[in-house]
Amino acid sequence: MFIIKYKKIFVFISVALVVLSIGSILIFGLNMGIDFKGGSLTEVEYTTVARPDQSVIEASLKTLPTLGQALIQPIGDKGYSIKTRDITDKEHREVLTALGVAATEKSFTSIGPSVGAELVRKSLISFILVSLGIIFWIAFSFRKVSKPVSSWKYGLIAIVTLVHDIMIPVGVFAVLSHFSGVEVDTLFVVAILTVLGLSVSDTIVVFDRIRENIRIGHFKTFEETVGRSLEQVYTRSIATSSTVIIALLALVFWGPASTKVFALMLTAGMFFGTYSSIFFASPLIVIAKNWQDKK
């Protein structure tokens, strides 16, 4: 009952975190990768000689005045990734020549702006469809417990919770993107959709226990029902999420560079998803019921 007793404090904390996240997104923005804005990605590896310093690579590419700005990032112990605007085959050969004969090309990817725009559109459609599916499924599942809170409100609150669970990690990513140069790519979108699924499953566990306790009717008030339901499930939710977070942190610190952002987003999503299902979604249900009673 502690959580329900201080429900307004926990809801305020969540709202404040979301506002701060929106602020960081508006201030810093999201550094879109070539998957979305178009461009070229060249990955090379120095296997026969020691990898040159990054400053040497930057100086070499500056000898190509038509190339424009290039983002150079180390990969592993021997490689570099070079991200540029969309370049032609001739410019691609010039880049490899500038990197030196010791550089072995591992991969080259070129994505046009139109493909990037299509990815943005499909990503937004995926998010909308997933959200609508969640609302309809929860409303249908909770149709037999429409009192004292309407079943569709459970679905709506689940979506509000999902927005909370996505906005905060994205806000954290905006800060990281500004200071470390990490970019939004397709793995980022996959991470967001994965967070949606993981977060809603945790919220449903709590909601389902509330539903069962309403049916049983052992508790006198709705607030007591929600509070006791949380006491019955929060230990399992935290323990389950903690094991996943530990595994994801291992990927963040020791995993390959290509999946670090993906693992970091999932870690943040799991943490705030677990927090929201216990400290945000359930208090919102009680607040919605109290507002309903005042009408």
N, C-alpha and C positions, 0 to 999 in steps of 0.2 A: 504493500500500500504506500510505501515511501514515494515511489515514482508518481503515483496518481495524486498523492497529497501535494506534491510540489510540481504538478504538471505544467503550470504556467512558466516556471523557471526553465524547465527543460525545453519547452516549446520556444521560449525566447532565445535560448542558446542556439537552437537549430536555425531559427530565423536569422539571427545575427551572423552565423557562419555562412548562410546562403547569401546574405546581403554583401558580406565581405568578398565572397567568391565572385559574385556578379561584378563588384567593383574592380577586382583584379583582372577580370576578363575585359572590362571596358577600358581599363587603364593600360594594361599590357598587351591585350589581344592574344590571339592564338597564332603561333608561327606555323603556317600551313606548309606541309611538305609538297614534294613534286607530284604526289598522288592526287592532290586537289588543285594546285595552281599551275601544274604543268612544269616541265623542266627535264633535265637529264641528270642521271646519277651514274658516276663511274667509280668502280671499286678496283683498286690495284693492290698488289702485294709485292714486297721486296724479299725474295727468297734467297737470292745469291749474295746479297750485300746487306749491311746494317741499314735499317730504315732511316732515311734522312730526317732531319728536324722539320717540323711543320713550317717553320719560317723559310726553309729552303724551297719547299713545295710552293709556298705562296709567292716567293720571288720568281720561280720558274713560270708560274701561270700568269704573272703580271707582264711577262714578255709577249703575251697574246692580247693586244689592246682591244680586239673586237669581242673577246670572250665575256667581258663584264665581270660582275662580282661572282666569286666562287666561295662556297662554304666547304671548308676542309675539316674533316674529323678523323681521328685515328681509329683504326679497327684492329683489335687484338694487339699483338706485339710487332707485326710486320706490315700491316696494311693501312691504307687510307681510303676514305670515301670522299669524292669530290662532287658536290651538287652545284649545278649551274643552270642557266636558262636552257631552253630547248636548243640544242646545237645540231648542226648539219654533220654529215659524214666526214667532210673535209676538216671541220673544226674538231671533231672527235679525234681524228688522226693527229692533228696538231697538239691536242692536249696530251696524248700518249707520248708524242715525241718530246714535249716539254718536260714530262715526268722522268724521262731518261730510259735508256735501254734496259736497265735493271728492273724496271717496273713491269710486272706481269699483270695484265688485265684479268680480273676475276669475273666481272660482270659489267654490263652497260644497259641502262634502262632509260628510255625516252618516252615521256608522256605528254601529249598535247593538252592545251588548256581546255578543249572541249571535253576530253575524257575526264579531267578533274572536275568540271562542272557537273557531269553526269554522276560521278561518285558522290558529290555533295547532295544532289537531288535524291539519289537512291538511299543515302544514309538517313536523310530526314524522313523519307517515306517509311523506312524500316522502323524508325523510332515511333512514328505516329501509329503504324499498324500494331506494333507490339503494345503500345499504351492502350489502344482501343480494345485489343484482345484481352488484356488484363482486366479492364473495367467490366466488360461483358461477362467474362468467366467468373469473376468474384461475385458480381451481382446475381448470376445464376446459382452459384454454389451456396450463397447466403440467403436465398429467396425464402427459406423456411424460418428464418430468424429476423424478420423485418421489424420486430419490436424488441427493445424501445428505439432502435436506430434502423432506418431504412437500409435494405441490403445494398442499394446502389451507392450509398455513402461510404460503405467499406471499400468499394472499388475506387471511388473518387479519392479517398484518403490514401489508398495504396499508390495512386498516381502522384499525389502531392509528395508522398514519401519518396517515390522514385526520382522525382525532380530534385528533391533534397539530396539524395544519394549520388546523383550525377553532377549537380552543380558544384558541390564542394570539391570533389576530385578534379573537375575541370578547372576550377579556380586555382587549385594548387598547381595544376599543370601549366596554367597561364604564367604563374610566377616562375616556375622552373624553365618554361620556354623562353621567358625574357632574359633570365640571367645565365642560362646554360646553353641556349640555342637548340634544344630538342624540338622536334617538329611533329605536327599532327599528320599521321599516315593512316593507311587502312587498318593496321593493327590497333591503332587508337580507337577506331570505330568498333572493331571487334571487341575490344575491352569494354567500351561503353555498353554494348548490347549484352555482353556477358554479365556486367554489373547489374543490368536490369533484371536478368533472370535470377541471379544469386540473391539480390536484394528482395525481390518480391516473394521468393520462396521462404525467406526468413520471416517476412511480414505475415505471410499466409499461415505459418506455424502458430504465431501469436493469435491471429484472428480466429483460426480454427479452434484453438482452446477456448477463446471467449465464446464462440458459438456453442461449443459443447457444454460449457458451464451455464449458459443461458437456458439451454434445453433442460439440464438437470434441475436448475432453479434452487441450488443450495444456499445461495447468497441473497441477502435482503435487497441490496441496491445494485444498480448497474456499475457504479464506481467500485464497489467491493468485488463485483464479478470480474471486472477488468484487472484490478489489482491482484486478486488471487490467481488469475490466469497467468499474469506475468511472473508471479512467484513460482508457478509450476513449470515454466518453460525457459526462463532467462538463463539458467545455468547451462542447459543443453545448447542453447543458441550461442552463448559466448564460447563454450568449449569447442563446438564444431567450427565456428568461425576462426578461432585462435589457431587451430591446427592447419587450416588452409592458409592463413596469413603467414605462419611460420614458413611453410613451404614456398610461398610467393616471395617472401623476403630473401630466401636463399637464392631465388632466381634474380632478384634485384641486385644483390651484392656479388654473386658468383656466376650468374648465368651469362649467356652470350649477349653482346651489345645490341643485337638486333631485336631482342625481346625484353630489354630492361624497362622501356617505357610501358610496354604492355603489362609486365608484371607489377610495375609501380602503380599503374591505374587500377589494376585488380585489387592490389593491397589496400589502397585508399578506399575503393568502392566497398570491399568487404568490411573494413573497419567502420565506415560511416553507415553502411547498410545495417550492420548489427546494432549500432547505436540507435539508428532511427526506428527500427522495428520495436525496440524496447522503450526508448525514451521520447520518441516523437509520434509514431503512428498511434500507439495506444492512448497516450494523453489526448491526441486529436479526436479520437473516437468519443472520449468522455466529454470534451469541450463541445463537440457537435451535438451530443445528446443534451447537454445543458442549454445550449442555444435553442435547440428544438423545444425544450420545455418552457422557455421564456416567451415563445410566440403564442 
